[in-house]
Amino acid sequence: MGPIETTITEKLTEQCSPAVLQVTNESYMHSVPLGSESHFKVVVVSDQFVGKPLVQRHRAIYALLADELKGPVHALALHTYTDSEWSVNQGGAPDSPNCLGGSKAG
């Protein structure tokens, strides 16, 4: 786990008190140098999302990770759930699509 992934994990753990937290560095799927920390998939399951629409959940996380988004993080795929939503989804978030940008375009 790199320093950016660690920071994202720590901030989300401290602020969201998640029942489930998955932070996945998906940079390897994109046209970036080896070892980059620029593309992340984040799954957060938290009671703090109860009664909040998706856009409000995402805005809260964007605000929390504002420094990372200004710098090294280029893309952040967010999947935010309450405990009951997570149960309905059977504990899974959708897979990220394949990268079609840069040298990976087909």
PyMOL commands that set and color helices and strands:
alter all, ss='L'
color gray80, all
select helices_A, chain A and resi 3-16+27-29+47-49+54-64+66-70+83-88+102-104
alter helices_A, ss='H'
color red, helices_A
select strands_A, chain A and resi 20-25+39-45+75-81
alter strands_A, ss='S'
color yellow, strands_A
deselect
rebuild
show_as cartoon
